[in-house]
Amino acid sequence: MEMMKSLVFLFAGFTTEYAFKPLFDSKSAFDRCLLWACGIEGEPSFSIAVNSKTSGLVEEAVEKLSLNKRVSIIKKDEWTVTSLLEAMSSEADKNKADTIIYTVADRPFLDGELSKKILKAHSEYLAEYTSSDGYPLGLYPEVINAGTAKILLALSQESQAEEGKKPVSNNSFFSKIAHAFRN
């Protein structure tokens, strides 16, 4: 099976700083999330969405793990579903990625083996969007085809739908996909 080029996209545009507190054997939830991302097979590209509150903390953590040259940081004061899709699509294009592996960057318990299974299923079944049902949120990433992200972005921009103007949440993509099918 041919390995698709991937982009790991972490969302750290949240408003609290708890994800950066060293609560897990001197590592923060964000540190653990970065380490999980480094374990994704196939040498993916890395992008992190930040805001003015988290920007410095993300840069510090990235530097501490010597990932500066591998990570692209995208800063916006406010993130909406539309701006997130814009950033993801742009970064996927820039990195020639077919697949976007997305998670909020405050999840310290992301499971590498479960992530592998999700990525394998996404690739094997030529899926547009893959998530995991039945597992607690925070153990797995969402996987979205780069072309599907562009379609959702276009729908969001064309309709100026309220759905696209909403702040990023734990179910942003699933909600956006469900909204697209309702219309």
C-alpha positions, 0 to 999 in steps of 0.5 A: 500500500502506497503511503500518502503524503500527510499534514499533521495539523494541531489546533492551539488557538484556544483561550486557556493556557492549561495545555502548557502546564507540565502535569504529566511527568514534567510534560504538558498536554501540548508536549505530549501532543507534539510527541504523538505527532512525531510518531505519525508514520510517513514523515508528515509535515506539521502545522500548528494554529495559534493565537496571540495567547498561545503563540509564545508557548507553542514556539517555546515547546516546539523549540524545546523539542527541536522541531523548529525546522519541521513546524509551520506556525499559523497565527490568527487572533480569532479562529473560526471553522472557515479560517481553520479550513483556509489554513488547513487547505493552504498548508496542505497545498504548500506541503503537497499533502493528500491527507490532513491529520487534525486534532486539538493540541490539548490532548495528552492521551492521543493513542498512537496505535489507534491513530495508525488504525484510523489512518490505515482505514482512511487510506484503505477505504479511500475515505474523505473523512475518518474519525473514531466512533465509540472511543472517548474524545481525545484518544484519536485524531480526525483525518480529512482528505485535503480535497474534502477540506477544500470543498468544505472551505468553498461551501463555507465561503460561498454560503457565508453560512453561520456554521463557518463563522462559529469558533472552532470546537471539538466537533467542527468538522463533523458539524460542517460535513453534516451541515453541508449534507443538510443543504 
